[in-house]
Amino acid sequence: TSKVHLPTMQHSMRTTYKTAEGQHMAEVRELPPMCPAHEVFESSSDSWGPYGKVPWVRTFVAEKCGLDEGSLGDAMMSFWDNFVQLPRPQADIAHFAQGARFAASRARIHQRPKAYYEKLLALVSSEVDPCMNYLFEWVWYYIIGMPASAPCDLTPHELAQTWEVQDRMLQSVSGASGISGDAPTPAATSAPTPAPADQEDPSPTPSPAPAPDAAGQETVITGSVTLKVADPEAFCDSQSALDAFAAGMADLSDSLEATWVTAACAVGDSARRLADDDGRRLEGTVVMSYTIRVPAGESSDAAGAIQAAITDTDPASLKSLLNTALTGSGFEVLEVAQIAPPVVEQPTVPQKGTTDSGAVRSTLAAAPAAAAALG
């Protein structure tokens, strides 16, 4: 029902979703298409509306997250890189369902490891109304599972980012903002709340990899690889396939041992059912989620070397390594469809006075430097 240009927070809303005060909505007799038209045609008034600036949204998010409004663009893209952990959306435009009203399939949810969702849950579990609540609403489509493309096409103007922007203050009617609920009353002061200096950042960051600390904690690397295989369900049900995947990943780096790798498999959305005798699901994708635990006693450079090896590998090379490891298992990787960027983290013990919200603010406040580091 909406889309947002993340760096500027300019919104475009589906025309049939917006209502005026007291307006009576016509009865819906059938489900509308997933995406509306880009232009209004005589036969339908369902289309994308023009992009518009929503000044109170920028002010509210900046104050809620303890940021300067001028740094919100970099902060939003850093948020995407650190928490969504997918390639950035085309033209930096994210599609979303207003008010986080949606349904998701089990298969789609299982494309991400449980640990990923647990980390996100922890970020919003320490306060009644945390900053991250509002950012998540724009990216649920991308957080749940690992979609390879946007749900709706973009126009040439959107791709070139030359659309005409309407300067308007969207009012607090149902579905009128990029954030659920009424427009908040601006605070008496426009100065953003500074992020506390003594708070640490527990969030995963793609680079650089942290070294094990003096307390002897292990370093954890997580990520996922999407594979095309002949029989996704059989592949995910096979322990030998999981073991072979772990062995193939270990062959990416001399610093990595196969025993450090654990893997989980989920059948992807693209698997299709063929009309064969037993009705098996064939020729589709599987999402292999992996966790690499680098022991505390290893070299401080080991985690960085492993991360770099996964980041630098290409699909063809990884396919070759996996198929070598799968020899004799009865399975074969037909294609490596996607290699998600690995995330390196080191468990930390929060210092006294540290809150999840403060840590998030610290992460977002460091967005310009993070964005530069990520290239």
Residue, then its C-alpha position, 0 to 999 in steps of 0.5 A: t500500500s506504500k513505498v518509501h525512498l529510504p534516503t529521503m523518506q519521501h513516500s508514495m501511497r496507493t490511491t485506493y488506500k488513502t481516505a479522507e475524514g468521514q469518507h465512506m469506503a466502497e465495498v470490496r468485492e474482490l481482491p485487488p492486484m498485488c501492485p497498483a498501476h503507475e497511472v490512473f486509467e479510466s477503468s480503475s482509480d487504483s494507482w500509485g500516488p505522487y511522492g511527497k515529503v512528510p516533514w513530521v516523520r523525519t523529525f519524529v524518527a530523528e528525535k526518537c532515534g537520537l539523530d540529527e535530521g541531516s544524517l537520517g539518509d545515511a542512517m537509514m541505509s546503514f540500518w538496511d545494511n546492518f539489520v535487513q542484511l540484503p542487497r539494497p533495494q532498487a533505487d533505494i525504494a522499499h515497498f511496505a504494507q501500512g501499519a505492518r498488516f500482512a501475512a507470511s508463509r512458513a516457507r518464507i519465514h524459514q528462509r532466515p535462521k531463527a537466531y536472526y529473528e531473535k536478534l531483531l526481537a531483542l532490539v525492541s524488547s527493552e522499551v515500550d516504544p523503541c526507535m526500531n519499531y518504526l524502522f521495521e515497519w518499512v522493511w518487513y517484506y525484506i526482513i521476513g525471508m530473503p526476497a530476490s526482488a521488489p514486489c512491484d516494478l519501478t518506473p523509469h523516473e523512479l529508477a532515475q530518481t527524477w520524480e516530482v515531489q509534492d511538498r505536503m504534510l500528510q495528516s493523521v488519517s488512516g494510512a496517511s503516514g509512513i508510520s502507524g498511528d497519529a502524527p506526533t506532537p513535535a517536542a518543544t526543542s528541535a535538538p536531537t537527543p545525543a546517543p549516550a557515549d558509554q553505550e555499546d553496539p551489539s548489532p551485527t556489522p558486515s565489516p570489520a570482523p571483531a577479534p576475540d576479546a581477552a575474556g576468551q569469547e568465541t566469534v560468530i559468523t552467520g549468513s545464508v546461501t540460496l541454492k537451486v537443486a533438483d529436489p529441494e525437499a529431499f535435499c533439506d531432509s538429508q543430513s549428508a547434504l547438510d554435512a556436505f554443505a558445511a564441508g564445502m563452506a569450510d573449503l572456502s578458507d584455510s582458516l575455517e574448520a568444517t566442525w565450526v560450521t552448522a547449517a539449516c535448510a529451508v525449501g525456498d518459494s521458487a520450488r515447483r511441484l511437477a505432475d509426477d507419480d508421487g507428487r514430489r516438489l522438484e527443481g527449486t531453491v533451498v536457503m542454506s542458513y549457516t552459523i560459524r563459531v570461531p573458537a576463542g583460542e584462534s588467531s584474531d585474524a581468523a574471523g576476518a579471513i573467513q568473512a573475507a573468503i565468503t564475501d569474495t567468493d563467486p557463485a561458480s566457485l562455491k558451486s564447484l566446492l559444494n558439488t565436490a563435497l556432495t560427491g557420493s551423496g546423490f545430490e548436486v547443486l545446479e546453481v548458486a543463486q545468491i550469497a548473502p553478505p556474512v555477518v560477524e559478531q562477537p557476544t558481549v556483556p552489556q555494561k551497566g546502564t546500557t540499553d538496547s535502544g541506546a545501542v541502536r542509536s549508537t549504531l545509527a549515529a555512526a551511519p556515515a562512517a559505516a556507509a563509507a566503510l561498506g562502500 
